[in-house]
């Protein structure tokens, strides 16, 4: 017999991954993940083009009603007395803007009730874009959060602060001000972000921390200062190589590395000190790699191939060069563009004979011809043309003349 005073837990798959409330109108994206219609519509209306749970780029923003799940939720709801359901609704009562201001006024880093206050603010921020803008522009609020990051070491509080910052990040005006707060005024805040990254349990907090780091990497100096943070890059490398890391976390890690690799000094650190290219090879040659991850790996390899050490590692590994070639026209238009740019860089711009041999051995010329015939951008078509000219000069007698392909009619010479 079930006691009347016991609460009934809501099945986890009845809750929307975004709002965490029981779904009223479940709909599924092309990725197969189901959300409440109102929550995913707000996500898409905000300009996002990814699946929130998997971070995969959506090839279609259409969603399909999940009638089966809706019926299951209805059956379950009808069978359970509502006053005994362990719902988050009572805990997630949205406070007003004036109540938020009152919370901020009396909050300091020594308060023992920070967790409760931040929980209310998180619920407030999730309610609407207007609330996020309000928090981002609220005088002293962002500064207070960064100060707490710099001074508090309680892991639960740090995770909540990171979550709030991630929620309002794209509403904050003035990335340079944020960068100065983290890297100059409250430098210990980076230590706290690294502490969150090292947590094993909460993947979402890790992803949010990486988004914050990417946001404050606004120029060459800030990118290098972040990369210089003791233990940060080694932790990122560990994430990429971990067997337990999931695709959204790998994607967030790669996005951050792409952002900071714009700096020449950071490129050098990634290739020389952290030996990142072999790890990128493992990702790009994984048969189960997602489209989003493949695109980011290729984009990072594109950046690293313009570093002398990085280029040498790529050209030295014929299997890696051939893996890059094989991604042309196989993953996505974005991946093809990055792959062609890498091959153009090592074979045409820097004329590396090892890379040229690897491309030829991997049937790369046919791939390049097919790219030219596809609906690619003018820039990619021009790079493909440059590559074919190089290979015509070097291999005219042995390679191109032996190709029997339906794409030869597009030869530009």
C-alpha positions as YAML, in Angstrom:
chain: A
units: angstrom
residues:
- id: 1
  name: UNK
  ca: [0.00, 0.00, 0.00]
- id: 2
  name: UNK
  ca: [1.30, 3.46, -0.91]
- id: 3
  name: UNK
  ca: [1.15, 6.03, 1.87]
- id: 4
  name: UNK
  ca: [-0.78, 9.19, 1.06]
- id: 5
  name: UNK
  ca: [2.00, 11.41, 2.33]
- id: 6
  name: UNK
  ca: [4.54, 10.04, -0.16]
- id: 7
  name: UNK
  ca: [5.22, 12.09, -3.29]
- id: 8
  name: UNK
  ca: [5.27, 10.42, -6.69]
- id: 9
  name: UNK
  ca: [8.30, 11.20, -8.82]
- id: 10
  name: UNK
  ca: [7.70, 12.36, -12.38]
- id: 11
  name: UNK
  ca: [9.33, 9.99, -14.94]
- id: 12
  name: UNK
  ca: [12.38, 11.78, -16.31]
- id: 13
  name: UNK
  ca: [11.44, 11.26, -19.97]
- id: 14
  name: UNK
  ca: [8.14, 13.10, -19.34]
- id: 15
  name: UNK
  ca: [10.11, 16.28, -18.58]
- id: 16
  name: UNK
  ca: [11.27, 18.73, -21.25]
- id: 17
  name: UNK
  ca: [15.11, 18.80, -21.43]
- id: 18
  name: UNK
  ca: [14.95, 22.62, -21.57]
- id: 19
  name: UNK
  ca: [12.35, 23.63, -18.96]
- id: 20
  name: UNK
  ca: [12.50, 20.40, -16.90]
- id: 21
  name: UNK
  ca: [8.70, 20.60, -16.53]
- id: 22
  name: UNK
  ca: [6.26, 17.89, -17.63]
- id: 23
  name: UNK
  ca: [5.70, 18.35, -21.35]
- id: 24
  name: UNK
  ca: [2.27, 19.62, -22.41]
- id: 25
  name: UNK
  ca: [2.84, 19.31, -26.15]
- id: 26
  name: UNK
  ca: [5.85, 17.05, -26.86]
- id: 27
  name: UNK
  ca: [7.46, 17.46, -30.28]
- id: 28
  name: UNK
  ca: [10.53, 15.78, -31.77]
- id: 29
  name: UNK
  ca: [13.32, 17.42, -33.77]
- id: 30
  name: UNK
  ca: [15.15, 15.81, -36.69]
- id: 31
  name: UNK
  ca: [17.80, 14.67, -34.15]
- id: 32
  name: UNK
  ca: [15.20, 12.46, -32.46]
- id: 33
  name: UNK
  ca: [15.18, 14.44, -29.19]
- id: 34
  name: UNK
  ca: [11.77, 15.44, -27.82]
- id: 35
  name: UNK
  ca: [10.97, 18.81, -26.21]
- id: 36
  name: UNK
  ca: [7.91, 20.72, -25.11]
- id: 37
  name: UNK
  ca: [6.70, 22.74, -28.11]
- id: 38
  name: UNK
  ca: [6.80, 26.11, -26.29]
- id: 39
  name: UNK
  ca: [10.35, 25.59, -25.00]
- id: 40
  name: UNK
  ca: [11.91, 24.47, -28.29]
- id: 41
  name: UNK
  ca: [10.05, 27.18, -30.19]
- id: 42
  name: UNK
  ca: [11.57, 29.84, -27.91]
- id: 43
  name: UNK
  ca: [15.01, 28.25, -28.47]
- id: 44
  name: UNK
  ca: [14.65, 28.37, -32.26]
- id: 45
  name: UNK
  ca: [13.09, 31.84, -32.26]
- id: 46
  name: UNK
  ca: [16.18, 33.10, -30.40]
- id: 47
  name: UNK
  ca: [18.27, 32.37, -33.50]
- id: 48
  name: UNK
  ca: [19.69, 29.00, -32.46]
- id: 49
  name: UNK
  ca: [20.17, 26.35, -35.17]
- id: 50
  name: UNK
  ca: [21.26, 23.44, -32.99]
- id: 51
  name: UNK
  ca: [19.56, 20.74, -30.93]
- id: 52
  name: UNK
  ca: [19.93, 21.90, -27.28]
- id: 53
  name: UNK
  ca: [20.54, 18.39, -25.95]
- id: 54
  name: UNK
  ca: [23.02, 17.14, -28.57]
- id: 55
  name: UNK
  ca: [24.30, 20.48, -29.99]
- id: 56
  name: UNK
  ca: [24.00, 18.98, -33.49]
- id: 57
  name: UNK
  ca: [23.34, 21.51, -36.25]
- id: 58
  name: UNK
  ca: [19.75, 21.11, -37.42]
- id: 59
  name: UNK
  ca: [19.37, 20.42, -41.15]
- id: 60
  name: UNK
  ca: [15.66, 21.10, -40.62]
- id: 61
  name: UNK
  ca: [13.88, 23.17, -37.98]
- id: 62
  name: UNK
  ca: [10.61, 21.35, -38.52]
- id: 63
  name: UNK
  ca: [9.33, 19.28, -35.61]
- id: 64
  name: UNK
  ca: [6.89, 16.40, -35.42]
- id: 65
  name: UNK
  ca: [4.30, 15.95, -32.63]
- id: 66
  name: UNK
  ca: [5.20, 12.96, -30.46]
- id: 67
  name: UNK
  ca: [1.69, 11.57, -30.12]
- id: 68
  name: UNK
  ca: [2.79, 8.38, -28.37]
- id: 69
  name: UNK
  ca: [4.59, 10.25, -25.61]
- id: 70
  name: UNK
  ca: [1.71, 12.70, -25.30]
- id: 71
  name: UNK
  ca: [-0.73, 9.81, -24.72]
- id: 72
  name: UNK
  ca: [1.62, 8.24, -22.14]
- id: 73
  name: UNK
  ca: [1.88, 11.54, -20.27]
- id: 74
  name: UNK
  ca: [-1.90, 11.93, -20.35]
- id: 75
  name: UNK
  ca: [-2.49, 8.39, -19.06]
- id: 76
  name: UNK
  ca: [0.06, 8.88, -16.31]
- id: 77
  name: UNK
  ca: [-1.33, 12.29, -15.37]
- id: 78
  name: UNK
  ca: [-4.89, 10.97, -15.14]
- id: 79
  name: UNK
  ca: [-3.80, 8.11, -12.89]
- id: 80
  name: UNK
  ca: [-1.85, 10.19, -10.39]
- id: 81
  name: UNK
  ca: [-3.41, 12.51, -7.78]
- id: 82
  name: UNK
  ca: [-1.95, 15.91, -8.59]
- id: 83
  name: UNK
  ca: [-1.43, 16.86, -4.96]
- id: 84
  name: UNK
  ca: [1.02, 13.93, -4.58]
- id: 85
  name: UNK
  ca: [3.15, 14.58, -7.66]
- id: 86
  name: UNK
  ca: [6.73, 15.67, -7.04]
- id: 87
  name: UNK
  ca: [6.51, 18.51, -9.51]
- id: 88
  name: UNK
  ca: [9.04, 21.29, -9.89]
- id: 89
  name: UNK
  ca: [6.24, 23.78, -10.44]
- id: 90
  name: UNK
  ca: [6.00, 24.89, -6.82]
- id: 91
  name: UNK
  ca: [9.78, 25.19, -6.57]
- id: 92
  name: UNK
  ca: [9.93, 27.02, -9.89]
- id: 93
  name: UNK
  ca: [7.61, 29.92, -9.11]
- id: 94
  name: UNK
  ca: [8.94, 32.83, -11.14]
- id: 95
  name: UNK
  ca: [9.84, 35.88, -9.08]
- id: 96
  name: UNK
  ca: [9.38, 39.45, -10.31]
- id: 97
  name: UNK
  ca: [12.02, 41.93, -11.45]
- id: 98
  name: UNK
  ca: [11.60, 43.87, -8.21]
- id: 99
  name: UNK
  ca: [12.16, 40.69, -6.21]
- id: 100
  name: UNK
  ca: [15.34, 40.04, -8.19]
- id: 101
  name: UNK
  ca: [16.56, 43.54, -7.34]
- id: 102
  name: UNK
  ca: [15.82, 42.93, -3.66]
- id: 103
  name: UNK
  ca: [17.79, 39.67, -3.75]
- id: 104
  name: UNK
  ca: [20.78, 41.42, -5.31]
- id: 105
  name: UNK
  ca: [20.75, 44.23, -2.75]
- id: 106
  name: UNK
  ca: [21.12, 41.93, 0.25]
- id: 107
  name: UNK
  ca: [23.41, 39.34, -1.35]
- id: 108
  name: UNK
  ca: [27.07, 39.02, -0.46]
- id: 109
  name: UNK
  ca: [29.53, 36.22, -0.98]
- id: 110
  name: UNK
  ca: [29.28, 35.08, 2.64]
- id: 111
  name: UNK
  ca: [25.54, 34.42, 2.55]
- id: 112
  name: UNK
  ca: [24.62, 30.85, 3.38]
- id: 113
  name: UNK
  ca: [21.43, 31.06, 1.31]
- id: 114
  name: UNK
  ca: [23.18, 31.76, -2.01]
- id: 115
  name: UNK
  ca: [22.02, 28.44, -3.43]
- id: 116
  name: UNK
  ca: [18.37, 29.24, -2.80]
- id: 117
  name: UNK
  ca: [18.69, 32.78, -4.18]
- id: 118
  name: UNK
  ca: [20.51, 31.68, -7.32]
- id: 119
  name: UNK
  ca: [17.98, 28.91, -7.88]
- id: 120
  name: UNK
  ca: [15.23, 31.55, -8.01]
- id: 121
  name: UNK
  ca: [17.29, 33.72, -10.37]
- id: 122
  name: UNK
  ca: [17.92, 30.75, -12.69]
- id: 123
  name: UNK
  ca: [14.17, 30.08, -12.87]
- id: 124
  name: UNK
  ca: [13.59, 33.79, -13.54]
- id: 125
  name: UNK
  ca: [16.17, 33.83, -16.38]
- id: 126
  name: UNK
  ca: [14.78, 30.70, -18.03]
- id: 127
  name: UNK
  ca: [11.31, 32.21, -18.19]
- id: 128
  name: UNK
  ca: [11.97, 34.60, -21.08]
- id: 129
  name: UNK
  ca: [14.51, 36.50, -23.17]
- id: 130
  name: UNK
  ca: [13.24, 39.70, -21.59]
- id: 131
  name: UNK
  ca: [14.27, 38.40, -18.16]
- id: 132
  name: UNK
  ca: [17.72, 37.46, -19.48]
- id: 133
  name: UNK
  ca: [18.18, 40.98, -20.86]
- id: 134
  name: UNK
  ca: [17.03, 42.44, -17.56]
- id: 135
  name: UNK
  ca: [19.67, 40.46, -15.63]
- id: 136
  name: UNK
  ca: [22.41, 41.24, -18.16]
- id: 137
  name: UNK
  ca: [21.75, 44.98, -17.84]
- id: 138
  name: UNK
  ca: [21.05, 45.02, -14.09]
- id: 139
  name: UNK
  ca: [23.63, 47.34, -12.57]
- id: 140
  name: UNK
  ca: [26.36, 45.42, -10.76]
- id: 141
  name: UNK
  ca: [24.81, 41.98, -11.26]
- id: 142
  name: UNK
  ca: [27.40, 40.52, -13.66]
- id: 143
  name: UNK
  ca: [30.24, 42.02, -11.59]
- id: 144
  name: UNK
  ca: [28.78, 40.37, -8.48]
- id: 145
  name: UNK
  ca: [28.67, 36.98, -10.20]
- id: 146
  name: UNK
  ca: [32.29, 37.18, -11.35]
- id: 147
  name: UNK
  ca: [33.35, 38.32, -7.87]
- id: 148
  name: UNK
  ca: [31.60, 35.30, -6.36]
- id: 149
  name: UNK
  ca: [33.37, 33.05, -8.87]
- id: 150
  name: UNK
  ca: [36.66, 34.57, -7.77]
- id: 151
  name: UNK
  ca: [36.09, 34.17, -4.03]
- id: 152
  name: UNK
  ca: [33.80, 31.18, -3.42]
- id: 153
  name: UNK
  ca: [35.00, 27.59, -3.77]
- id: 154
  name: UNK
  ca: [31.75, 25.76, -3.00]
- id: 155
  name: UNK
  ca: [31.19, 23.60, -6.09]
- id: 156
  name: UNK
  ca: [27.39, 23.82, -5.99]
- id: 157
  name: UNK
  ca: [27.43, 27.61, -5.83]
- id: 158
  name: UNK
  ca: [30.03, 27.80, -8.60]
- id: 159
  name: UNK
  ca: [27.87, 25.66, -10.86]
- id: 160
  name: UNK
  ca: [24.86, 27.89, -10.26]
- id: 161
  name: UNK
  ca: [26.84, 31.06, -10.99]
- id: 162
  name: UNK
  ca: [28.17, 29.50, -14.19]
- id: 163
  name: UNK
  ca: [24.63, 28.52, -15.19]
- id: 164
  name: UNK
  ca: [23.33, 32.06, -14.67]
- id: 165
  name: UNK
  ca: [26.19, 33.58, -16.67]
- id: 166
  name: UNK
  ca: [25.67, 31.09, -19.49]
- id: 167
  name: UNK
  ca: [21.95, 31.90, -19.61]
- id: 168
  name: UNK
  ca: [22.51, 35.65, -20.01]
- id: 169
  name: UNK
  ca: [25.79, 35.50, -21.93]
- id: 170
  name: UNK
  ca: [24.47, 36.51, -25.35]
- id: 171
  name: UNK
  ca: [22.55, 39.39, -23.77]
- id: 172
  name: UNK
  ca: [25.62, 40.96, -22.17]
- id: 173
  name: UNK
  ca: [26.82, 44.08, -23.97]
- id: 174
  name: UNK
  ca: [30.57, 44.65, -23.99]
- id: 175
  name: UNK
  ca: [32.66, 41.52, -24.23]
- id: 176
  name: UNK
  ca: [35.77, 43.53, -23.40]
- id: 177
  name: UNK
  ca: [34.32, 44.49, -20.02]
- id: 178
  name: UNK
  ca: [33.66, 40.83, -19.28]
- id: 179
  name: UNK
  ca: [37.15, 39.93, -20.41]
- id: 180
  name: UNK
  ca: [38.64, 42.54, -18.08]
- id: 181
  name: UNK
  ca: [36.60, 41.27, -15.15]
- id: 182
  name: UNK
  ca: [37.82, 37.69, -15.61]
- id: 183
  name: UNK
  ca: [41.39, 38.27, -16.70]
- id: 184
  name: UNK
  ca: [42.39, 41.43, -14.85]
- id: 185
  name: UNK
  ca: [40.15, 42.35, -11.91]
- id: 186
  name: UNK
  ca: [39.07, 38.91, -10.67]
- id: 187
  name: UNK
  ca: [41.73, 36.56, -11.99]
- id: 188
  name: UNK
  ca: [40.82, 33.75, -9.58]
- id: 189
  name: UNK
  ca: [37.53, 33.41, -11.47]
- id: 190
  name: UNK
  ca: [39.43, 31.39, -14.11]
- id: 191
  name: UNK
  ca: [40.48, 28.97, -11.39]
- id: 192
  name: UNK
  ca: [36.83, 28.47, -10.49]
- id: 193
  name: UNK
  ca: [35.86, 27.83, -14.11]
- id: 194
  name: UNK
  ca: [38.63, 25.24, -14.31]
- id: 195
  name: UNK
  ca: [37.32, 23.66, -11.10]
- id: 196
  name: UNK
  ca: [33.88, 23.32, -12.72]
- id: 197
  name: UNK
  ca: [35.48, 21.81, -15.84]
- id: 198
  name: UNK
  ca: [37.12, 19.15, -13.69]
- id: 199
  name: UNK
  ca: [33.79, 18.05, -12.20]
- id: 200
  name: UNK
  ca: [32.90, 14.56, -13.33]
- id: 201
  name: UNK
  ca: [29.16, 14.67, -12.66]
- id: 202
  name: UNK
  ca: [27.67, 17.75, -14.32]
- id: 203
  name: UNK
  ca: [28.32, 17.85, -18.07]
- id: 204
  name: UNK
  ca: [26.03, 20.87, -18.56]
- id: 205
  name: UNK
  ca: [28.14, 22.98, -16.21]
- id: 206
  name: UNK
  ca: [31.29, 22.05, -18.14]
- id: 207
  name: UNK
  ca: [29.68, 23.12, -21.41]
- id: 208
  name: UNK
  ca: [28.52, 26.38, -19.83]
- id: 209
  name: UNK
  ca: [32.02, 27.08, -18.48]
- id: 210
  name: UNK
  ca: [33.49, 26.59, -21.95]
- id: 211
  name: UNK
  ca: [30.93, 29.00, -23.41]
- id: 212
  name: UNK
  ca: [31.98, 31.64, -20.87]
- id: 213
  name: UNK
  ca: [35.66, 31.12, -21.68]
- id: 214
  name: UNK
  ca: [34.92, 31.41, -25.39]
- id: 215
  name: UNK
  ca: [32.93, 34.61, -24.78]
- id: 216
  name: UNK
  ca: [35.83, 36.37, -23.01]
- id: 217
  name: UNK
  ca: [38.42, 35.29, -25.64]
- id: 218
  name: UNK
  ca: [38.02, 38.55, -27.56]
- id: 219
  name: UNK
  ca: [41.55, 39.31, -28.77]
- id: 220
  name: UNK
  ca: [45.03, 37.81, -29.11]
- id: 221
  name: UNK
  ca: [46.07, 38.83, -25.58]
- id: 222
  name: UNK
  ca: [42.97, 37.39, -23.89]
- id: 223
  name: UNK
  ca: [43.21, 34.16, -25.87]
- id: 224
  name: UNK
  ca: [46.81, 33.70, -24.83]
- id: 225
  name: UNK
  ca: [46.10, 34.56, -21.18]
- id: 226
  name: UNK
  ca: [43.32, 31.97, -21.08]
- id: 227
  name: UNK
  ca: [45.54, 29.38, -22.76]
- id: 228
  name: UNK
  ca: [48.27, 30.15, -20.21]
- id: 229
  name: UNK
  ca: [45.98, 29.24, -17.30]
- id: 230
  name: UNK
  ca: [47.76, 26.36, -15.62]
- id: 231
  name: UNK
  ca: [45.93, 23.09, -16.22]
- id: 232
  name: UNK
  ca: [43.27, 24.41, -18.61]
- id: 233
  name: UNK
  ca: [44.52, 23.09, -21.96]
- id: 234
  name: UNK
  ca: [45.56, 19.79, -20.43]
- id: 235
  name: UNK
  ca: [42.03, 19.41, -19.04]
- id: 236
  name: UNK
  ca: [40.56, 20.13, -22.47]
- id: 237
  name: UNK
  ca: [42.82, 17.53, -24.05]
- id: 238
  name: UNK
  ca: [41.71, 15.04, -21.39]
- id: 239
  name: UNK
  ca: [38.08, 15.75, -22.28]
- id: 240
  name: UNK
  ca: [38.72, 15.09, -25.96]
- id: 241
  name: UNK
  ca: [40.45, 11.80, -25.25]
- id: 242
  name: UNK
  ca: [38.09, 10.57, -22.53]
- id: 243
  name: UNK
  ca: [35.98, 7.55, -23.41]
- id: 244
  name: UNK
  ca: [33.16, 8.93, -21.26]
- id: 245
  name: UNK
  ca: [32.95, 12.37, -22.89]
- id: 246
  name: UNK
  ca: [29.68, 12.93, -24.75]
- id: 247
  name: UNK
  ca: [29.27, 14.68, -28.09]
- id: 248
  name: UNK
  ca: [27.89, 18.01, -26.79]
- id: 249
  name: UNK
  ca: [30.86, 18.35, -24.43]
- id: 250
  name: UNK
  ca: [33.34, 17.45, -27.18]
- id: 251
  name: UNK
  ca: [31.61, 19.98, -29.43]
- id: 252
  name: UNK
  ca: [31.85, 22.75, -26.82]
- id: 253
  name: UNK
  ca: [35.51, 21.90, -26.21]
- id: 254
  name: UNK
  ca: [36.31, 22.06, -29.94]
- id: 255
  name: UNK
  ca: [34.40, 25.35, -30.36]
- id: 256
  name: UNK
  ca: [36.47, 26.93, -27.60]
- id: 257
  name: UNK
  ca: [39.73, 25.60, -29.06]
- id: 258
  name: UNK
  ca: [38.77, 26.99, -32.47]
- id: 259
  name: UNK
  ca: [38.11, 30.39, -30.87]
- id: 260
  name: UNK
  ca: [41.47, 30.64, -29.12]
- id: 261
  name: UNK
  ca: [43.50, 29.10, -31.96]
- id: 262
  name: UNK
  ca: [43.20, 32.35, -33.90]
- id: 263
  name: UNK
  ca: [46.24, 33.45, -31.90]
- id: 264
  name: UNK
  ca: [49.62, 32.35, -33.32]
- id: 265
  name: UNK
  ca: [51.03, 31.74, -29.86]
- id: 266
  name: UNK
  ca: [48.10, 29.54, -28.91]
- id: 267
  name: UNK
  ca: [48.44, 27.51, -32.12]
- id: 268
  name: UNK
  ca: [52.04, 26.87, -31.20]
- id: 269
  name: UNK
  ca: [51.06, 25.71, -27.69]
- id: 270
  name: UNK
  ca: [48.35, 23.39, -29.00]
- id: 271
  name: UNK
  ca: [50.65, 21.69, -31.48]
- id: 272
  name: UNK
  ca: [54.00, 21.71, -29.70]
- id: 273
  name: UNK
  ca: [53.14, 21.53, -25.99]
- id: 274
  name: UNK
  ca: [49.87, 19.60, -26.05]
- id: 275
  name: UNK
  ca: [50.28, 17.43, -29.17]
- id: 276
  name: UNK
  ca: [46.67, 18.04, -30.15]
- id: 277
  name: UNK
  ca: [46.81, 16.93, -33.80]
- id: 278
  name: UNK
  ca: [47.01, 13.16, -33.06]
- id: 279
  name: UNK
  ca: [43.89, 13.51, -30.90]
- id: 280
  name: UNK
  ca: [42.08, 15.38, -33.69]
- id: 281
  name: UNK
  ca: [43.04, 12.56, -36.04]
- id: 282
  name: UNK
  ca: [41.35, 10.03, -33.74]
- id: 283
  name: UNK
  ca: [38.17, 12.12, -33.77]
- id: 284
  name: UNK
  ca: [38.07, 12.67, -37.54]
- id: 285
  name: UNK
  ca: [38.70, 9.00, -38.32]
- id: 286
  name: UNK
  ca: [36.03, 7.78, -35.88]
- id: 287
  name: UNK
  ca: [33.21, 6.24, -37.91]
- id: 288
  name: UNK
  ca: [30.67, 7.45, -35.36]
- id: 289
  name: UNK
  ca: [31.76, 11.08, -35.43]
- id: 290
  name: UNK
  ca: [28.81, 13.48, -35.70]
- id: 291
  name: UNK
  ca: [28.47, 16.09, -38.43]
- id: 292
  name: UNK
  ca: [28.95, 18.94, -35.97]
- id: 293
  name: UNK
  ca: [32.08, 17.39, -34.42]
- id: 294
  name: UNK
  ca: [33.60, 16.63, -37.84]
- id: 295
  name: UNK
  ca: [33.07, 20.23, -38.94]
- id: 296
  name: UNK
  ca: [34.74, 21.59, -35.82]
- id: 297
  name: UNK
  ca: [37.69, 19.18, -36.02]
- id: 298
  name: UNK
  ca: [38.31, 20.20, -39.62]
- id: 299
  name: UNK
  ca: [38.02, 23.88, -38.73]
- id: 300
  name: UNK
  ca: [40.59, 23.43, -35.96]
- id: 301
  name: UNK
  ca: [42.92, 21.48, -38.26]
- id: 302
  name: UNK
  ca: [42.54, 24.29, -40.80]
- id: 303
  name: UNK
  ca: [43.75, 26.78, -38.18]
- id: 304
  name: UNK
  ca: [46.64, 24.57, -37.06]
- id: 305
  name: UNK
  ca: [47.89, 23.85, -40.59]
- id: 306
  name: UNK
  ca: [48.98, 27.50, -40.80]
- id: 307
  name: UNK
  ca: [51.35, 26.91, -37.89]
- id: 308
  name: UNK
  ca: [54.73, 25.54, -38.98]
- id: 309
  name: UNK
  ca: [54.77, 22.69, -36.46]
- id: 310
  name: UNK
  ca: [51.11, 21.90, -37.03]
- id: 311
  name: UNK
  ca: [51.56, 21.80, -40.79]
- id: 312
  name: UNK
  ca: [54.57, 19.52, -40.45]
- id: 313
  name: UNK
  ca: [52.55, 17.06, -38.32]
- id: 314
  name: UNK
  ca: [49.67, 17.04, -40.78]
- id: 315
  name: UNK
  ca: [51.89, 16.59, -43.84]
- id: 316
  name: UNK
  ca: [53.91, 13.90, -42.10]
- id: 317
  name: UNK
  ca: [50.82, 11.77, -41.56]
- id: 318
  name: UNK
  ca: [49.54, 10.51, -44.92]
- id: 319
  name: UNK
  ca: [46.61, 8.76, -43.23]
- id: 320
  name: UNK
  ca: [45.45, 12.05, -41.68]
- id: 321
  name: UNK
  ca: [45.73, 13.87, -45.02]
- id: 322
  name: UNK
  ca: [43.72, 11.13, -46.72]
- id: 323
  name: UNK
  ca: [41.12, 11.20, -43.92]
- id: 324
  name: UNK
  ca: [40.71, 14.95, -44.51]
- id: 325
  name: UNK
  ca: [40.29, 14.36, -48.25]
- id: 326
  name: UNK
  ca: [37.64, 11.69, -47.62]
- id: 327
  name: UNK
  ca: [35.51, 14.19, -45.70]
- id: 328
  name: UNK
  ca: [34.99, 16.21, -48.88]
- id: 329
  name: UNK
  ca: [31.34, 15.92, -50.01]
- id: 330
  name: UNK
  ca: [30.74, 13.23, -47.40]
- id: 331
  name: UNK
  ca: [29.80, 15.19, -44.26]
- id: 332
  name: UNK
  ca: [28.42, 18.62, -45.10]
- id: 333
  name: UNK
  ca: [29.12, 21.71, -47.17]
- id: 334
  name: UNK
  ca: [30.89, 23.30, -44.20]
- id: 335
  name: UNK
  ca: [33.11, 20.25, -43.70]
- id: 336
  name: UNK
  ca: [33.93, 20.18, -47.42]
- id: 337
  name: UNK
  ca: [34.98, 23.82, -47.32]
- id: 338
  name: UNK
  ca: [37.33, 23.25, -44.38]
- id: 339
  name: UNK
  ca: [38.77, 20.07, -45.94]
- id: 340
  name: UNK
  ca: [39.46, 21.78, -49.28]
- id: 341
  name: UNK
  ca: [41.06, 24.74, -47.47]
- id: 342
  name: UNK
  ca: [43.40, 22.43, -45.55]
- id: 343
  name: UNK
  ca: [44.44, 20.55, -48.66]
- id: 344
  name: UNK
  ca: [44.86, 23.80, -50.59]
- id: 345
  name: UNK
  ca: [47.04, 25.17, -47.79]
- id: 346
  name: UNK
  ca: [49.42, 22.24, -47.52]
- id: 347
  name: UNK
  ca: [49.52, 21.30, -51.22]
- id: 348
  name: UNK
  ca: [49.21, 24.60, -53.08]
- id: 349
  name: UNK
  ca: [50.15, 27.42, -50.71]
- id: 350
  name: UNK
  ca: [53.06, 25.64, -49.00]
- id: 351
  name: UNK
  ca: [53.72, 23.07, -51.76]
- id: 352
  name: UNK
  ca: [54.51, 20.22, -49.37]
- id: 353
  name: UNK
  ca: [55.45, 17.14, -51.45]
- id: 354
  name: UNK
  ca: [54.42, 14.71, -48.68]
- id: 355
  name: UNK
  ca: [50.89, 16.11, -48.62]
- id: 356
  name: UNK
  ca: [50.72, 16.09, -52.42]
- id: 357
  name: UNK
  ca: [51.72, 12.41, -52.50]
- id: 358
  name: UNK
  ca: [49.12, 11.55, -49.84]
- id: 359
  name: UNK
  ca: [46.34, 13.35, -51.73]
- id: 360
  name: UNK
  ca: [47.22, 11.52, -54.94]
- id: 361
  name: UNK
  ca: [47.47, 8.14, -53.21]
- id: 362
  name: UNK
  ca: [44.08, 8.70, -51.58]
- id: 363
  name: UNK
  ca: [42.33, 9.35, -54.89]
- id: 364
  name: UNK
  ca: [42.13, 12.99, -53.90]
- id: 365
  name: UNK
  ca: [42.15, 14.35, -57.43]
- id: 366
  name: UNK
  ca: [38.83, 12.72, -58.23]
- id: 367
  name: UNK
  ca: [37.41, 14.18, -55.01]
- id: 368
  name: UNK
  ca: [38.63, 17.64, -55.98]
- id: 369
  name: UNK
  ca: [37.09, 17.31, -59.43]
- id: 370
  name: UNK
  ca: [33.79, 16.30, -57.84]
- id: 371
  name: UNK
  ca: [33.94, 19.31, -55.52]
- id: 372
  name: UNK
  ca: [34.34, 21.61, -58.52]
- id: 373
  name: UNK
  ca: [31.28, 20.02, -60.12]
- id: 374
  name: UNK
  ca: [29.22, 20.46, -56.93]
- id: 375
  name: UNK
  ca: [27.32, 23.52, -55.80]
- id: 376
  name: UNK
  ca: [30.30, 24.86, -53.84]
- id: 377
  name: UNK
  ca: [31.21, 28.48, -53.14]
- id: 378
  name: UNK
  ca: [33.34, 30.47, -55.62]
- id: 379
  name: UNK
  ca: [36.22, 30.44, -53.12]
- id: 380
  name: UNK
  ca: [36.18, 26.64, -52.81]
- id: 381
  name: UNK
  ca: [35.93, 26.28, -56.59]
- id: 382
  name: UNK
  ca: [38.95, 28.54, -57.04]
- id: 383
  name: UNK
  ca: [41.00, 26.58, -54.48]
- id: 384
  name: UNK
  ca: [40.04, 23.34, -56.21]
- id: 385
  name: UNK
  ca: [41.15, 24.81, -59.53]
- id: 386
  name: UNK
  ca: [44.49, 25.85, -57.99]
- id: 387
  name: UNK
  ca: [45.00, 22.31, -56.69]
- id: 388
  name: UNK
  ca: [44.28, 20.71, -60.03]
- id: 389
  name: UNK
  ca: [46.78, 22.99, -61.73]
- id: 390
  name: UNK
  ca: [49.44, 22.02, -59.21]
- id: 391
  name: UNK
  ca: [48.79, 18.33, -59.71]
- id: 392
  name: UNK
  ca: [48.72, 18.73, -63.50]
- id: 393
  name: UNK
  ca: [52.22, 20.17, -63.42]
- id: 394
  name: UNK
  ca: [53.57, 17.58, -60.98]
- id: 395
  name: UNK
  ca: [51.74, 14.47, -62.11]
- id: 396
  name: UNK
  ca: [50.62, 15.16, -65.68]
- id: 397
  name: UNK
  ca: [52.32, 12.15, -67.16]
- id: 398
  name: UNK
  ca: [51.43, 9.63, -64.47]
- id: 399
  name: UNK
  ca: [48.27, 10.63, -62.64]
- id: 400
  name: UNK
  ca: [45.80, 12.94, -64.28]
- id: 401
  name: UNK
  ca: [46.23, 11.31, -67.68]
- id: 402
  name: UNK
  ca: [45.26, 7.96, -66.17]
- id: 403
  name: UNK
  ca: [42.03, 9.12, -64.54]
- id: 404
  name: UNK
  ca: [38.93, 7.74, -66.21]
- id: 405
  name: UNK
  ca: [36.18, 9.79, -64.60]
- id: 406
  name: UNK
  ca: [32.94, 11.40, -65.67]
- id: 407
  name: UNK
  ca: [34.06, 14.62, -64.00]
- id: 408
  name: UNK
  ca: [37.00, 15.31, -66.32]
- id: 409
  name: UNK
  ca: [34.84, 17.57, -68.50]
- id: 410
  name: UNK
  ca: [35.11, 20.27, -65.83]
- id: 411
  name: UNK
  ca: [38.88, 20.40, -65.94]
- id: 412
  name: UNK
  ca: [39.70, 24.14, -65.92]
- id: 413
  name: UNK
  ca: [42.69, 23.81, -68.27]
...
